Structures are given as C-alpha cells and as structure tokens.
Amino acid sequence: MSKVQLTINGQSVTAESGQTILEAAQAAGIHIPTLCHHPALSNHGACRLCLVEVKGMRGLQTSCTCPVAEGMEVQTETAAVIEARAFSLQLLFSERNHYCMICQESGDCELQELAYEHGLDHWRYPRAYDRMAIDASHPYIIMEPNRCVLCTRCVRACAEIAANHTLGLRERGSETMICADANVPLGESTCVSCGVCLQVCPTGALIDARSAYGGHEEELAHTLSTCMQCSVGCTIDIVSRGGRVLRVDGVWGSAPSNGLLCVDGRFKPLYEERERIAAPQMRKNGKLAETTWDEALAAIVEKLTGKSVVGLTSCATTNEALDAFAELIEKVNGKVGRLTPPALDLGYGEPARLGDIENADFIVVAGADPLDHHKVVGYLIKRAVDRGAQLALVGESENALSDHASFVAPYAEAEKVVTLAAQANHPVVIYGAGLVPAAVAAFTSLADRACFLALNPVCNGKGAKAAGVAPTISHAADVLYFLLGEQREEDGFADRINGAFVIVQASYTSPLAEHANVVLPAPIWTERSGHVTNVEGNTLSLNPAVPMPDGVRDETAVLLKLLANFC
C-alpha cells in the first residue's frame, strides 16, 4: 500500500491508502468517539458520533467511512463537531429507555461513557417510552430492546463474523427493532450461540444471562488462555472475580480465529453440571472411598510394577501431561494409545492454516462435519461461501453444511469433486477421521494444488502424536491407566475394562471412574497451566484463571512423581 500524508488537528499524520480517517487518527493516538464502529466489523456510519470537519468538504463527515486522501486537513474537536455529537447523543437517549440505574451495563456502557465525555447530565428531549418486551427465551443471552441504540453491531457480527445471518432489522424509522429470523424469539431462532453479538454490543441490549451484575470492569480479572473444547485452539479471555469465572470472551485480532468463538468455548463449560472429582479415591471392600494422595500413588506404583500395562488417553490435557504419561507407561514396559482414533495422516499436500479457508475459492470437506465438532472451522467455511467460494461435501453421512454446499457426493464419486477442485485457484481440503482409504487415494492428485487441514476429533491430538501416543491400541492388559482430563462421560470407556485393574485420572465423575480401582482428580480448563498443540500445529499456552481446589493436583506433577519411582 502507498502512504498518504494528511493533517489531523494540525498534526502531520502518515496513513495507508485505503484507510479511513478514523483508522488514521487511531493509529496516530488521536481520539475520535465512536459507537456503531467496531474494529472487527465493516463500517456503518449510523451513530454520527465520529463526525469530523474536512477542509473543502461540504458538511461534517463520518470519519469511520471517509477515506483518507493526500493533503487532507481534518479537525476533530471544532465547536460544530462537538455540538453535532452531543445532539446525536441526545437523540439516542431519547429514542429508548436508557435509565442507567437499573441497567446491568451501568458503569461499563459505551453510550454512558460517551454521555459523560460530552457533558450530558439530563435528557433534552424526554418522552414517554414505549414498553418493549424483554426476550429471555435463549439459554445464554437476554435481548433487552429498551437499551438498544440500533448500532447494528450485533447484526453485522452475526453476518460477517459467524456467517449465520440470524439477526436483522424489522419495521422502519422510530419503530425499527433488532429481530431474529422472521421475528421469532431468539431461543427459537437459527442462533448458534456463538455469542459474538453479545460481545460486540456497546450497551445493555444484549445481556449474558450468567454474568449479569457480576461486577464492574475495574473489579474483574482477565486471563488469556486457550480453549480446549476442540482442536482449533481459539484464544480466550477468561473473565473472573474473586475466584469465580464470570464469562469467556474472544480476543479480537488473536490467532487462530481472530476473536470468533462457538457455544462450546464461550458458554457450555460455564454451565457444567457433572460432579467434580475433588480428592483421590480407592476401592476398598468393593466401594470407592476418599484416600490420601500418598496412599493412592503408592497403590498405583505397586500395580504398575511387573504387570502388563496399557495407558489410554483422551488427549484432553496438556502437552506436558501427555509427555509425562507416555514416558511413565513406557518406563513400566507398557503401551500407550489414544481412546479416539485421529484423522488419517495423508502423507502428502501442504498443511493448511485457518486463514487459508477464508482465502479459498473451492473448499472440499470430506469425512468431517465441522459445524458439529469444530464449529469455528464451520463458521469460517460459511464465511468463505458468503464471499463466493464453492463448497463440496464428500461422505456418506448427513452434514450440517449441506445447505451451503454447491456439490454433495458420496465417497464413490470423490473423483468428480477432485476434478472440480483442480480447476480452482486456491482449493482447500478439510478432512476428518471419517475419511475412507478410497477417498485418500482420490485426493492424491490435488497434492500439488491444494492445502490440507486435518480435523482431529479431540482437542490435543497433535500434542498426543508428538508425545508418541499411538493412534490405536489393544486394551488387553493387567492394568489400564486412563488419562481422561475433562473427557465427557458419554464416550463409553467403561465398556473397555475387561477385568483389569483400572486407574482413572480425570476431572469429573463418570461411569468409568465409578468402576475404577484408583481415581485421581485432575484440574479443569480454568485451572490448567501448560501448553497444547492446535490443528495448525502451533503450540499454545494454557494459563490458570482460578486456583485448583485443595484436593486436586496438576496432572503433570502427579505423573512426574509416579515416573520418579521407575527412573
């Protein structure tokens, strides 16, 4: 990009061609107030709070939509500009009931902050407000239209970031309202609960049902970590207060998803109902009973000595824990493997990154259903389709992306899809554990043209592979050691015991833990420290936001303590 020289408030500013006045001012540290603008969204120019004067241009300009030009002279704080902004604020406060004393965003509201900035202490145009019904039909989000300023951030976020297009506008003029689908309750709509609308809302119009009134910003702690709900590895901001997690936010501009989260990363872990394993347990007289760490570890050391041992992991833990687990099992001459088979290693093609999905003009999804198991990847595919990319699905089962696909083919017709993909400029192949060998052979001809993204069905499959954990393994052994992390109990591990002495190291109770001989508690996602390896092969950090309960110990520390007995 070429450089552009302009002047803002008498200060010489260098900007990139194509930037707006607002972007140039922000880069130069010059404040211009905004409300409908958000850096992750397209510019809208609706709130009229970023108005500026530009020499030679008639009237005031919205700086978020006005591009910079060589030699442009801009003033951001003239009397006319300040008066126009204050007038816009007065109108916004008069359109809906923005009585701050009963609003859950009071103290953290962008509209309220703008009012203070412009010296507003009363409404110039008071009126009897229409009563607008609150929509609390959604399990995680409350819609409060009385607080809405119609900035359309939520509408643009739903369309541009999540590519879901659930939110829109109905009616016109002063009757305009945000609505879901054909004006149905949000809880009955096509909303996928990604929560991006909630995070971009500048007022109390969209409310997090769980964290409302949980504290003002200055009372909250923010911990950057990595989501462990799938293998994408989105960066998350864990927001807590007093040792209690209030909510999870995406982090704008952060790899790999640039702030986009899904329901599994933003909401579901906060609504966990499974019972925590809070202390070590041992089976005595046929029943599990709490015991000390020393007694539990001594019993495990005894059983691992001189017996046939198989270690089985769900991979839902850190690289450090997986390394220690693999080394421990190998030291006792055992074998270590995964409980869930990974996606095949094709052995050809350039590995894809998530950014390649958005830049693709032809996307093949084979043996995977991203909107089910890797939702953020699914959203990125939908975004690419919105921008004109063609989507082809290859497989035998139902796929949630079917409505967005140009081509749907069984594995027997994979060659037809390969022929179409070979004609594209930037093809991407996304595949999962359901890919069959015949399709693997069919995609060989794309090895030099496409990049390939493997979607492992668990959150840290690449970390497990690096630790030497085998893709599959026989469960026949005297001792079975399960390292489960936060693996959900419905995966049926209890059926794989086969009369062995069973050790379970996990965060939550499950049918398997109830059948175990020794149970060791493990931390959960808000308590873990260490690293994971995501779908792109990047090593990402996990940072604890709250302390572990007294009876819980870090998995890696426990495994290393066991390992020390065999070195």
C-alpha positions as CSV (number, residue, x, y, z in Angstrom):
1,M,0.0,0.0,0.0
2,S,1.1,3.5,-0.7
3,K,1.5,6.1,2.0
4,V,-0.8,9.2,2.4
5,Q,0.1,12.4,4.2
6,L,-2.7,14.3,6.0
7,T,-3.1,16.7,8.8
8,I,-5.4,16.0,11.8
9,N,-5.9,18.8,14.3
10,G,-2.7,20.4,12.9
11,Q,-0.7,17.2,13.5
12,S,1.0,15.6,10.5
13,V,-0.2,12.0,10.1
14,T,1.0,9.3,7.8
15,A,-1.6,6.8,6.8
16,E,-2.0,3.9,4.4
17,S,-4.1,4.4,1.3
18,G,-7.5,2.9,1.8
19,Q,-7.6,3.7,5.5
20,T,-10.4,5.8,6.9
21,I,-9.9,9.0,8.8
22,L,-10.9,7.1,12.0
23,E,-8.3,4.4,11.4
24,A,-5.6,7.0,10.6
25,A,-6.5,9.0,13.8
26,Q,-6.5,5.9,16.0
27,A,-3.1,4.8,14.7
28,A,-1.8,8.3,15.5
29,G,-3.2,8.3,19.0
30,I,-5.9,10.9,18.2
31,H,-9.2,10.2,19.9
32,I,-12.4,10.3,17.9
33,P,-15.5,8.9,19.7
34,T,-17.5,6.0,18.2
35,L,-20.5,3.9,18.9
36,C,-21.5,1.9,15.9
37,H,-17.9,1.3,14.8
38,H,-16.1,-1.9,15.9
39,P,-12.7,-2.9,14.6
40,A,-13.8,-6.4,13.7
41,L,-16.8,-5.3,11.7
42,S,-17.5,-3.3,8.5
43,N,-18.1,0.4,8.9
44,H,-21.7,1.6,9.1
45,G,-21.7,5.3,9.8
46,A,-25.0,5.3,11.6
47,C,-24.4,6.7,15.1
48,R,-22.9,10.1,13.8
49,L,-20.6,10.3,16.8
50,C,-17.3,10.1,14.8
51,L,-18.1,13.2,12.8
52,V,-15.2,15.4,11.8
53,E,-14.7,18.5,9.7
54,V,-12.7,18.1,6.5
55,K,-11.4,21.2,4.7
56,G,-13.0,21.5,1.3
57,M,-15.8,19.0,2.0
58,R,-19.4,20.2,2.5
59,G,-20.9,19.4,5.9
60,L,-19.5,17.1,8.6
61,Q,-18.1,13.7,7.6
62,T,-18.3,10.4,9.4
63,S,-14.7,9.5,9.9
64,C,-15.4,5.8,10.0
65,T,-16.5,5.8,6.4
66,C,-14.5,8.7,4.9
67,P,-11.2,7.5,3.2
68,V,-8.0,9.5,3.7
69,A,-6.6,11.5,0.8
70,E,-3.2,13.1,0.2
71,G,-3.1,16.6,1.7
72,M,-6.4,16.2,3.6
73,E,-6.9,18.6,6.5
74,V,-9.1,17.2,9.3
75,Q,-10.4,18.8,12.5
76,T,-12.0,16.5,15.2
77,E,-12.9,18.9,18.0
78,T,-14.4,22.1,16.5
79,A,-17.5,23.7,18.1
80,A,-19.7,22.4,15.2
81,V,-18.4,18.9,15.6
82,I,-18.9,18.7,19.4
83,E,-22.3,20.2,19.1
84,A,-23.4,17.7,16.4
85,R,-22.1,14.8,18.5
86,A,-23.9,16.0,21.6
87,F,-27.1,16.4,19.6
88,S,-26.8,12.8,18.3
89,L,-26.3,11.6,21.8
90,Q,-29.4,13.4,23.0
91,L,-31.4,11.8,20.3
92,L,-30.1,8.3,21.2
93,F,-31.0,8.8,24.8
94,S,-34.5,9.9,23.8
95,E,-35.3,7.1,21.5
96,R,-35.2,4.3,24.1
97,N,-35.3,3.9,27.9
98,H,-31.6,4.3,28.9
99,Y,-32.2,4.7,32.6
100,C,-28.8,3.7,33.8
101,M,-29.7,3.0,37.4
102,I,-31.4,-0.3,36.6
103,C,-29.1,-1.4,33.6
104,Q,-26.7,-4.2,34.1
105,E,-24.1,-2.4,32.0
106,S,-24.1,0.8,34.1
107,G,-20.5,1.6,34.7
108,D,-19.3,-0.4,31.6
109,C,-21.5,1.1,28.9
110,E,-20.1,2.8,25.9
111,L,-23.2,5.0,25.5
112,Q,-22.9,6.1,29.1
113,E,-19.2,6.8,28.7
114,L,-19.9,9.0,25.7
115,A,-22.5,10.9,27.6
116,Y,-20.0,11.7,30.4
117,E,-17.4,12.6,27.8
118,H,-19.8,15.2,26.2
119,G,-21.1,16.6,29.5
120,L,-24.7,15.2,29.3
121,D,-26.4,15.1,32.6
122,H,-30.0,15.1,31.5
123,W,-32.3,14.3,28.6
124,R,-33.1,17.3,26.5
125,Y,-36.0,15.5,24.7
126,P,-37.8,13.4,27.4
127,R,-40.8,11.4,26.3
128,A,-43.0,8.5,27.4
129,Y,-41.1,5.4,26.3
130,D,-42.9,2.6,24.7
131,R,-42.8,-0.6,26.7
132,M,-40.7,-3.2,24.8
133,A,-40.8,-6.8,25.8
134,I,-37.6,-8.4,27.0
135,D,-36.7,-11.7,25.2
136,A,-35.3,-14.2,27.7
137,S,-36.0,-17.3,25.6
138,H,-32.4,-18.0,24.9
139,P,-30.4,-20.2,27.3
140,Y,-27.4,-17.9,27.4
141,I,-28.4,-14.4,26.0
142,I,-31.1,-12.0,27.0
143,M,-32.3,-9.4,24.5
144,E,-33.3,-6.1,26.1
145,P,-34.6,-3.8,23.3
146,N,-35.2,-0.9,25.7
147,R,-31.4,-0.4,25.8
148,C,-30.8,-0.8,22.1
149,V,-29.3,2.1,20.1
150,L,-29.6,0.3,16.7
151,C,-25.9,0.5,16.0
152,T,-26.4,-2.9,14.2
153,R,-23.1,-4.2,15.6
154,C,-24.9,-7.4,16.5
155,V,-26.4,-7.7,13.0
156,R,-23.1,-7.2,11.3
157,A,-21.3,-9.6,13.7
158,C,-23.8,-12.3,13.1
159,A,-23.4,-12.0,9.4
160,E,-19.7,-11.1,9.0
161,I,-18.0,-13.0,11.8
162,A,-20.2,-16.0,12.5
163,A,-21.7,-16.0,9.0
164,N,-25.0,-17.1,10.5
165,H,-27.3,-14.3,9.4
166,T,-29.8,-14.8,12.2
167,L,-30.1,-11.2,13.4
168,G,-31.6,-8.4,11.3
169,L,-33.9,-5.3,11.4
170,R,-37.7,-5.1,11.2
171,E,-40.0,-2.1,10.9
172,R,-38.7,1.4,9.9
173,G,-37.9,4.7,11.4
174,S,-38.6,5.0,15.2
175,E,-40.2,1.6,15.1
176,T,-37.0,-0.2,14.0
177,M,-36.1,-3.2,16.1
178,I,-33.4,-5.9,16.1
179,C,-35.0,-9.2,15.4
180,A,-34.1,-12.9,15.0
181,D,-35.1,-14.6,11.7
182,A,-38.7,-13.8,10.9
183,N,-39.2,-12.0,14.2
184,V,-39.2,-15.2,16.4
185,P,-37.9,-15.4,19.9
186,L,-34.1,-15.7,19.9
187,G,-34.3,-19.0,21.7
188,E,-36.4,-20.4,18.8
189,S,-34.3,-19.0,16.1
190,T,-31.4,-20.2,14.0
191,C,-29.0,-18.7,16.5
192,V,-25.9,-21.0,17.0
193,S,-25.0,-19.4,20.4
194,C,-21.5,-18.3,19.3
195,G,-22.1,-15.2,21.5
196,V,-20.3,-12.8,19.1
197,C,-23.3,-10.5,19.1
198,L,-23.2,-10.4,22.9
199,Q,-19.5,-9.4,22.9
200,V,-19.8,-6.5,20.4
201,C,-22.9,-4.9,21.9
202,P,-22.0,-1.5,23.3
203,T,-24.9,-1.2,25.7
204,G,-27.1,-3.4,27.8
205,A,-29.2,-4.5,24.9
206,L,-27.7,-8.0,24.8
207,I,-27.1,-9.5,28.2
208,D,-25.0,-12.5,29.3
209,A,-27.6,-14.3,31.4
210,R,-24.9,-15.8,33.7
211,S,-22.6,-13.0,34.4
212,A,-25.0,-10.0,34.5
213,Y,-24.4,-7.8,37.6
214,G,-21.3,-9.9,38.4
215,G,-19.1,-6.8,38.7
216,H,-17.7,-3.7,37.0
217,E,-14.7,-3.9,34.7
218,E,-12.3,-2.5,37.4
219,E,-13.3,-5.4,39.7
220,L,-12.6,-8.1,37.1
221,A,-9.5,-10.1,36.3
222,H,-8.7,-11.2,32.8
223,T,-6.6,-14.3,31.9
224,L,-5.6,-15.1,28.4
225,S,-5.7,-18.8,27.7
226,T,-6.6,-21.4,25.0
227,C,-9.9,-23.1,24.5
228,M,-9.7,-26.8,25.0
229,Q,-13.1,-27.8,23.6
230,C,-11.8,-28.9,20.2
231,S,-8.5,-28.9,18.3
232,V,-8.9,-25.4,16.8
233,G,-7.3,-23.8,19.9
234,C,-9.0,-20.4,20.0
235,T,-7.6,-17.7,22.2
236,I,-9.9,-16.9,25.1
237,D,-10.2,-14.2,27.7
238,I,-11.3,-15.9,31.0
239,V,-13.1,-13.1,33.0
240,S,-13.2,-13.8,36.7
241,R,-13.9,-12.1,40.0
242,G,-13.0,-13.4,43.5
243,G,-12.0,-16.9,42.2
244,R,-15.3,-17.3,40.2
245,V,-15.3,-17.4,36.4
246,L,-18.0,-15.0,35.1
247,R,-17.7,-15.3,31.4
248,V,-15.4,-16.2,28.4
249,D,-14.7,-13.6,25.7
250,G,-13.0,-14.0,22.4
251,V,-9.8,-11.9,21.8
252,W,-10.1,-9.7,18.7
253,G,-7.1,-10.0,16.3
254,S,-5.7,-13.1,18.0
255,A,-4.8,-16.3,16.2
256,P,-6.2,-18.6,15.1
257,S,-9.8,-17.4,15.0
258,N,-9.5,-13.6,15.5
259,G,-11.9,-13.5,18.4
260,L,-14.6,-15.8,17.0
261,L,-15.7,-18.5,19.5
262,C,-18.5,-21.1,19.5
263,V,-21.0,-22.2,22.1
264,D,-18.6,-25.0,23.2
265,G,-15.9,-22.5,24.0
266,R,-17.9,-19.5,25.3
267,F,-20.9,-20.9,27.2
268,K,-21.1,-24.7,27.7
269,P,-18.1,-25.1,30.1
270,L,-19.6,-22.4,32.4
271,Y,-22.8,-24.5,32.6
272,E,-21.0,-27.7,33.5
273,E,-23.3,-30.0,35.7
274,R,-21.0,-33.0,36.1
275,E,-19.7,-33.7,39.6
276,R,-16.0,-32.8,40.1
277,I,-13.6,-35.4,41.5
278,A,-12.3,-33.5,44.5
279,A,-9.9,-35.9,46.1
280,P,-8.1,-39.2,45.4
281,Q,-10.3,-42.3,45.8
282,M,-9.5,-46.0,46.2
283,R,-11.7,-49.1,46.0
284,K,-12.0,-50.7,49.5
285,N,-14.4,-53.5,50.3
286,G,-15.9,-53.1,46.9
287,K,-16.6,-49.4,47.2
288,L,-14.8,-46.2,46.3
289,A,-13.7,-44.1,49.2
290,E,-11.6,-41.0,49.6
291,T,-8.0,-41.6,50.5
292,T,-4.7,-39.6,50.7
293,W,-2.6,-38.8,47.7
294,D,0.3,-40.8,49.2
295,E,-1.8,-43.9,49.6
296,A,-3.3,-43.6,46.1
297,L,0.1,-43.1,44.5
298,A,1.7,-45.9,46.4
299,A,-1.1,-48.3,45.2
300,I,-0.5,-47.2,41.6
301,V,3.3,-47.7,41.8
302,E,2.7,-51.2,43.2
303,K,0.3,-52.1,40.4
304,L,2.5,-50.7,37.6
305,T,5.4,-52.9,38.8
306,G,5.8,-56.2,37.0
307,K,2.4,-56.2,35.3
308,S,1.3,-55.7,31.7
309,V,0.2,-52.1,31.4
310,V,-1.8,-50.1,28.8
311,G,-2.1,-46.4,29.1
312,L,-5.1,-44.8,27.3
313,T,-5.7,-41.1,26.9
314,S,-8.4,-38.9,25.6
315,C,-5.8,-36.3,24.8
316,A,-7.9,-33.6,26.6
317,T,-4.9,-32.3,28.6
318,T,-1.6,-30.6,28.2
319,N,1.4,-31.5,26.1
320,E,3.4,-31.7,29.3
321,A,1.0,-34.2,30.8
322,L,0.9,-36.3,27.7
323,D,4.7,-36.4,27.5
324,A,4.9,-37.5,31.2
325,F,2.1,-40.0,30.7
326,A,3.8,-41.6,27.7
327,E,7.2,-41.7,29.4
328,L,5.6,-43.3,32.5
329,I,3.9,-46.1,30.6
330,E,7.0,-46.8,28.5
331,K,9.1,-47.0,31.7
332,V,7.0,-49.7,33.1
333,N,7.2,-51.5,29.7
334,G,3.6,-50.7,28.8
335,K,2.0,-49.4,25.7
336,V,0.3,-46.1,25.4
337,G,-2.5,-45.2,22.9
338,R,-5.5,-43.0,22.2
339,L,-9.1,-43.7,23.0
340,T,-10.3,-41.8,19.9
341,P,-8.7,-42.6,16.5
342,P,-7.3,-39.5,14.8
343,A,-7.8,-38.2,11.3
344,L,-5.5,-40.0,8.9
345,D,-2.1,-38.7,8.1
346,L,-2.4,-38.4,4.3
347,G,1.4,-38.2,3.7
348,Y,1.0,-35.6,1.0
349,G,-0.1,-32.0,0.4
350,E,0.7,-28.7,2.1
351,P,-0.8,-28.3,5.6
352,A,-3.5,-25.6,5.6
353,R,-4.0,-22.8,8.2
354,L,-7.4,-21.4,9.2
355,G,-6.6,-18.3,7.2
356,D,-6.5,-20.4,4.0
357,I,-10.2,-21.3,4.4
358,E,-11.3,-17.7,4.1
359,N,-9.0,-17.1,1.1
360,A,-10.1,-20.3,-0.7
361,D,-12.2,-20.3,-3.8
362,F,-13.1,-24.0,-3.6
363,I,-13.4,-26.0,-0.3
364,V,-13.7,-29.7,0.0
365,V,-15.0,-31.2,3.3
366,A,-14.5,-35.0,3.5
367,G,-15.2,-37.3,6.3
368,A,-15.9,-34.4,8.7
369,D,-18.8,-32.3,9.9
370,P,-17.1,-29.1,11.2
371,L,-20.3,-27.4,12.4
372,D,-20.7,-30.4,14.8
373,H,-17.2,-31.0,16.1
374,H,-15.1,-27.9,15.0
375,K,-17.7,-25.2,14.9
376,V,-15.3,-22.3,14.3
377,V,-14.0,-24.0,11.3
378,G,-17.6,-24.4,10.1
379,Y,-18.2,-20.7,10.5
380,L,-15.1,-19.9,8.5
381,I,-16.3,-22.1,5.7
382,K,-19.6,-20.4,5.7
383,R,-17.8,-17.0,5.6
384,A,-15.9,-18.2,2.6
385,V,-19.1,-19.3,0.9
386,D,-20.6,-15.9,1.6
387,R,-17.7,-14.4,-0.3
388,G,-18.2,-16.6,-3.3
389,A,-16.2,-19.8,-2.6
390,Q,-17.7,-23.1,-3.7
391,L,-18.2,-25.9,-1.1
392,A,-18.2,-29.6,-1.9
393,L,-19.0,-32.2,0.7
394,V,-17.7,-35.8,0.3
395,G,-19.1,-38.5,2.6
396,E,-21.9,-40.9,3.3
397,S,-23.5,-39.2,6.4
398,E,-25.6,-36.1,7.0
399,N,-23.7,-32.9,7.2
400,A,-24.7,-29.6,8.8
401,L,-23.0,-27.7,6.0
402,S,-25.3,-29.3,3.3
403,D,-27.4,-26.2,2.8
404,H,-24.2,-24.2,1.9
405,A,-22.7,-26.7,-0.5
406,S,-22.6,-26.5,-4.2
407,F,-21.8,-30.2,-4.5
408,V,-22.6,-33.2,-2.4
409,A,-21.1,-36.5,-3.3
410,P,-20.6,-40.0,-1.8
411,Y,-17.1,-41.4,-1.5
412,A,-17.6,-43.3,-4.7
413,E,-17.8,-40.1,-6.6
414,A,-14.9,-38.3,-4.9
415,E,-13.1,-38.2,-8.2
416,K,-15.7,-35.8,-9.6
417,V,-15.1,-33.4,-6.8
418,V,-11.4,-33.7,-7.2
419,T,-11.7,-32.7,-10.9
420,L,-13.7,-29.6,-9.9
421,A,-11.2,-28.6,-7.2
422,A,-8.3,-29.0,-9.6
423,Q,-9.7,-26.1,-11.7
424,A,-9.8,-23.7,-8.7
425,N,-7.1,-21.2,-7.9
426,H,-7.0,-21.7,-4.2
427,P,-8.5,-25.1,-3.2
428,V,-8.5,-26.3,0.4
429,V,-9.3,-29.9,1.5
430,I,-10.6,-30.3,5.1
431,Y,-11.0,-33.9,6.3
432,G,-11.7,-35.8,9.5
433,A,-11.5,-39.2,11.0
434,G,-14.3,-40.4,8.8
435,L,-12.3,-40.2,5.6
436,V,-12.1,-43.6,3.9
437,P,-9.0,-45.0,2.1
438,A,-10.6,-44.8,-1.3
439,A,-11.0,-41.0,-0.9
440,V,-7.5,-40.7,0.4
441,A,-6.3,-42.1,-3.0
442,A,-8.7,-39.8,-4.9
443,F,-7.3,-36.7,-3.3
444,T,-3.7,-37.6,-4.2
445,S,-4.0,-35.7,-7.5
446,L,-4.6,-32.5,-5.5
447,A,-1.4,-32.8,-3.5
448,D,0.4,-30.1,-5.6
449,R,-2.6,-27.7,-5.9
450,A,-4.5,-27.8,-2.6
451,C,-3.6,-27.4,1.0
452,F,-5.0,-29.9,3.5
453,L,-6.4,-29.4,7.0
454,A,-6.9,-32.5,9.3
455,L,-9.6,-32.1,11.9
456,N,-8.7,-34.3,14.8
457,P,-11.8,-35.4,16.8
458,V,-10.1,-34.4,20.2
459,C,-8.6,-31.2,21.4
460,N,-4.9,-32.1,21.5
461,G,-4.4,-34.8,19.0
462,K,-1.2,-33.3,17.7
463,G,0.2,-33.0,21.2
464,A,-0.5,-36.7,21.7
465,K,1.2,-37.6,18.5
466,A,4.3,-35.6,19.4
467,A,4.4,-37.4,22.8
468,G,4.4,-40.8,21.0
469,V,0.9,-41.8,21.8
470,A,-0.2,-44.5,19.3
471,P,-3.4,-43.8,17.2
472,T,-5.0,-47.1,18.2
473,I,-4.0,-49.8,20.7
474,S,-5.4,-53.1,22.2
475,H,-7.0,-52.7,25.6
476,A,-5.9,-56.2,26.8
477,A,-3.7,-55.8,29.9
478,D,-3.5,-56.4,33.7
479,V,-3.6,-52.7,34.4
480,L,-5.4,-50.0,32.4
481,Y,-4.4,-46.4,33.2
482,F,-6.9,-43.8,31.8
483,L,-5.8,-40.2,31.4
484,L,-9.0,-38.5,30.6
485,G,-8.8,-34.8,31.5
486,E,-12.2,-33.4,31.0
487,Q,-13.4,-36.0,28.6
488,R,-17.2,-36.3,28.6
489,E,-18.6,-39.5,30.1
490,E,-20.9,-40.5,27.2
491,D,-18.0,-41.9,25.2
492,G,-18.5,-45.4,26.8
493,F,-15.0,-46.0,28.2
494,A,-16.5,-48.1,31.0
495,D,-17.1,-50.9,28.4
496,R,-13.3,-51.3,27.8
497,I,-12.2,-52.5,31.3
498,N,-12.2,-56.3,30.6
499,G,-11.4,-57.3,34.2
500,A,-8.2,-55.2,34.5
501,F,-7.1,-53.1,37.5
502,V,-8.2,-49.6,36.4
503,I,-6.6,-46.3,37.2
504,V,-8.5,-43.2,36.2
505,Q,-7.1,-39.6,36.3
506,A,-9.9,-37.2,35.4
507,S,-11.6,-34.0,36.3
508,Y,-15.2,-35.3,36.5
509,T,-17.0,-38.4,37.7
510,S,-18.1,-40.8,35.0
511,P,-19.2,-44.4,34.6
512,L,-15.6,-45.4,34.0
513,A,-14.4,-43.6,37.2
514,E,-17.2,-45.4,39.2
515,H,-15.7,-48.7,38.0
516,A,-12.1,-47.8,38.7
517,N,-9.9,-49.1,41.4
518,V,-8.0,-45.9,41.9
519,V,-9.2,-42.4,40.9
520,L,-7.0,-39.3,40.8
521,P,-8.5,-35.8,40.5
522,A,-7.4,-33.5,37.7
523,P,-7.7,-29.8,37.1
524,I,-10.3,-28.3,34.6
525,W,-9.8,-25.8,31.9
526,T,-9.8,-22.7,34.1
527,E,-7.1,-24.2,36.4
528,R,-4.7,-25.7,34.0
529,S,-1.2,-24.4,33.1
530,G,0.9,-25.8,30.3
531,H,0.6,-26.0,26.5
532,V,-1.5,-27.6,23.8
533,T,-0.9,-28.1,20.1
534,N,-3.7,-27.0,17.8
535,V,-5.0,-28.1,14.4
536,E,-2.4,-25.8,12.7
537,G,0.5,-27.4,14.6
538,N,1.0,-24.3,16.8
539,T,1.9,-24.6,20.4
540,L,-0.4,-22.5,22.5
541,S,-0.4,-21.6,26.2
542,L,-2.9,-22.5,28.9
543,N,-3.0,-20.2,31.9
544,P,-4.9,-20.7,35.1
545,A,-7.6,-18.2,35.9
546,V,-8.6,-19.6,39.3
547,P,-6.8,-21.9,41.7
548,M,-7.3,-25.6,41.8
549,P,-9.4,-27.0,44.7
550,D,-7.3,-28.1,47.7
551,G,-7.6,-31.9,46.9
552,V,-6.7,-31.5,43.2
553,R,-3.1,-31.6,41.8
554,D,-1.7,-30.8,38.4
555,E,-1.7,-33.8,36.1
556,T,1.9,-33.4,35.0
557,A,3.2,-33.0,38.6
558,V,1.4,-36.2,39.6
559,L,2.6,-38.2,36.6
560,L,6.2,-37.0,37.1
561,K,6.0,-38.1,40.8
562,L,4.9,-41.5,39.7
563,L,7.6,-41.6,37.0
564,A,10.3,-40.9,39.6
565,N,9.7,-44.3,41.1
566,F,10.8,-46.0,37.9
567,C,13.9,-44.0,36.9
